[in-house]
Amino acid sequence: MSVPLRGPDAAACPAEDRFSVQQRMSDTTMAAAWLPLLEDLGETFNGCLVEEVVDSSGMRPEAAAWLAAEAVASTDHLAKALTSSWALHTPEQVGAVAAALISIEHHVARAKSHLLDVLVAMEDRGDVAELDRAYDDLDASPAIAAELFELEPSQRTADLLFTKLSAVAMQRPMPETFAEALHQVAELLADLVVPGSEIEIYEEADHPEHQGFLQLRYGGKLRRLCFYDEEWFLDSYPDEP
């Protein structure tokens, strides 16, 4: 079954869905700063289906944020449901839920490993400062992130992890629009930019025809790095339209 993503359009959702992740977890979480951060990012996918987010989101942080927030909320609901002595009626049902919990732990371990890979990739790209000098303790090694993951799970550990990783310094500002991203790419690829050419931006950021082009020369051929309709592509301009 396809599950619609919850978002700010409450009228299109059942009554239960109108509660935010933060509201639904108010009795177990003390307004942690990371919850509204995930919630705000995840609202971008209002009206979409989970399958659509997973299949088409690519590297978009909105998808990861929404899925992370929903994972926290759903496991919290499960923990509450199991406080009732009538939550399950047969050993077979208990076995199925037990298997699901083991499976969740397995997927969580995989997700943690991939999350650390994401952080290291940020450093390799030069997006963030060197990890061994990014925290309060200048002598700390990059393994500090892994050590935090291995601490006893608790709300305090979650908040501590958020505080520590939020302290990692960004090396350059995060672009707010596709146009800003194109300008930053032009700086990174300065040796490939065709001399005398300029970045072309058409229409405003909220206009449906918002698009931009950067002319490059690579391997003796002219190319264009472009964005249009929230997608990036590279063509062999002027050979291709």
Phi, psi and omega in degrees: 000136177279132182253121180290144177284140179277147179204195185288346181278080187294331184296335183269002185241155173300163184304319182297327183286349183282352177273135179287165177302319182294319180294319182293340183247016187300333183275351180242349183229130183270066175050046179300140184297334184284338179292308177297331177297312178296318183296316181296317178296316184294338182296343180302332185264025179305130176090350179273171176259153179305315181300323180293322179295311183294320186281330189241357186285339182061237182259018186290128180293338179300320181293313180298320181296314182296314182296322179295316180296318180292326178296318178298314183295316184292320178290329176295317178298320180297317179300320179294317182299324184282358176285345178274136178291347178253018182298324179225152189248343182224155175302328179297319178295318177299318180298320180295317179292321177300316178298320179297319180295319177298318179297320178299315179299321178298313181292325178296318178299318177297316182296320178298316180298315179294326180296319176295323177299322179297317180296316178296321178297324176300317179294316181298326179283346184085013180288328182234164178294163178303131189297331182284356177232019186265349186251176180302320179274108184293342180269000182291144179265166177304339182293352181301326179295315179296322179296321179295323179296332184273354178292161179301126181300130177194168177295324179296318178297318179299314180294322179296317179298317179299315180298315182295311183287333177291341181279352178295126186281132173282139182274339178211154183294145177285126180296139180268339182226167176298323180297317178297320179297320180295321178296320179293321177297321179300322178293320181291329182254032186305325182287347179258346182291133180296123181305135179085347179277154180238155174290131179254122178239130181243131177069166181282164186300329182265007180273140182299338180260018179298122181204162181207157183222147175227121184272129183234159172233121181217132181062030179078004181244147175277137178222163174234130169267123188229156166231141179201134178054045176063024177230149177255145175205162180236124178239169183264050179305136006266011182294325181246148178291000000 
